[in-house]
Amino acid sequence: MKRRDVKQNEPSSDNSGGQRSSKSKKKEGTRSPQSQGWLKKGLLALFVILVVVPFSVKMLPELIQHFVYTHRIRLPFFVDLSRPADFSLNHTINMYLTSEEGISLGVWHTVPESRWKEAQGKDLAWYQNTLSDGSPVFIYLHGNTGTRAAPHRVGVAKILSALGYHVLVPDYRGFGDSTGEPTESGLTTDALCVYNWVKERSGNSLVVIWGHSLGTGVVTNTADKLLEQGVVFDGVILEGAVNTVRQNIPPFNPFAWHYWKFPGLGYLYRAPWEDYKFLFPTEENLKKMRSPILFLHSEDDHLVPIEVAQQTYEMAARAQNAERVKLVTFEGSLGYLHNGLYRDPRLPEIIKRFVQSL
Ligand SMILES: *[C@@H]1O[C@H](CO)[C@@H](O)[C@H](O)[C@H]1NC(C)=O
């Protein structure tokens, strides 16, 4: 999930700190026309959040899709996804893969940073050939909202590339410049498409899959699909992993954050949510998975509480063992929240050690 989520959470946390605002009002004494304006806006916002939105959601279950994925919010705005060099990824090519008929996925492939000079002006064929150069290949499955150009996603690609790895970052269907509309099974199909495409070209190189936020749900769904064919990922990194079972819907589901602070809303929200069959059964999937897994979680994650991460990790470790399943947490005082742990100076070493253990 994106910084935007953090922002949009602010009004609700302000709400819960209602004492603060009432105190300041007392100080003012009289109500100015300005504060009346704010009151009107506040009431209107409440009306929208408590009445219009749930009502619309009940009437139009497809709207759930937009709340869950918020894929139409193409953050950052006004960027050209066909020019990854604009994001100082000068050793990256933009390409399109066909996931299924009529579904084209925009994908960035970044080669190991050590090859940046060599990569200048090279075409798709050159990039594809590099995939078998023996360097580990990462597929990064991002969270909801925004595109592959979002700063925290580019941040991860840069770290991995600097470590000498290839990185492929797709936008799922309906996100960025990819066509189609997102659905849970559609996202799995997209991830499988990228994985299979990579595997056809990566020779004996390690292929590691990194999911962030909603992307962790896509990773485990994809792992489950691959298990049917007896295939396991060489390694899995789950950053800010969501767990829909432990974060019951509502009010703690990370994708229903709009509703966290509005008690009672869950009642209205539940039915269409269930109709939509939005599952992401991370917990069930993790029980079956047989890949080395590294969980990364920030203690101040505001969308997935650290306790949930701890429980998810313990469950996954029990299903395999503590050698193969690891959890690395980042202190809350660092302020990484849900998206920011790519900024941690220790991260490259953590990733490197994980890859070396594979
Ligand atoms: C290209 O990217 C590499 C790696 O990030 C960087 O060291 C280099 O300075 C960049 N070169 C140009 C011309 O921007």
The ligand as an SDF file (V2000), in Angstrom:
LIG
                    3D

 14 14  0  0  0  0  0  0  0  0999 V2000
   23.2710    5.0010  -14.1540 C   0  0  0  0  0  0  0  0  0  0  0  0
   22.9550    4.2420  -12.9930 O   0  0  0  0  0  0  0  0  0  0  0  0
   24.0740    3.8690  -12.2330 C   0  0  0  0  0  0  0  0  0  0  0  0
   23.5590    2.9570  -11.1300 C   0  0  0  0  0  0  0  0  0  0  0  0
   22.5140    3.5040  -10.4210 O   0  0  0  0  0  0  0  0  0  0  0  0
   24.7930    5.0820  -11.7050 C   0  0  0  0  0  0  0  0  0  0  0  0
   25.9110    4.7090  -10.9450 O   0  0  0  0  0  0  0  0  0  0  0  0
   25.2060    5.9320  -12.8830 C   0  0  0  0  0  0  0  0  0  0  0  0
   25.8040    7.1130  -12.4310 O   0  0  0  0  0  0  0  0  0  0  0  0
   24.0200    6.2580  -13.7860 C   0  0  0  0  0  0  0  0  0  0  0  0
   24.5420    6.8950  -14.9730 N   0  0  0  0  0  0  0  0  0  0  0  0
   23.9720    7.9290  -15.5500 C   0  0  0  0  0  0  0  0  0  0  0  0
   24.6380    8.4590  -16.7750 C   0  0  0  0  0  0  0  0  0  0  0  0
   22.9620    8.4460  -15.1150 O   0  0  0  0  0  0  0  0  0  0  0  0
  1  2  1  0
  1 10  1  0
  2  3  1  0
  3  4  1  0
  3  6  1  0
  4  5  1  0
  6  7  1  0
  6  8  1  0
  8  9  1  0
  8 10  1  0
 10 11  1  0
 11 12  1  0
 12 13  1  0
 12 14  2  0
M  END
$$$$
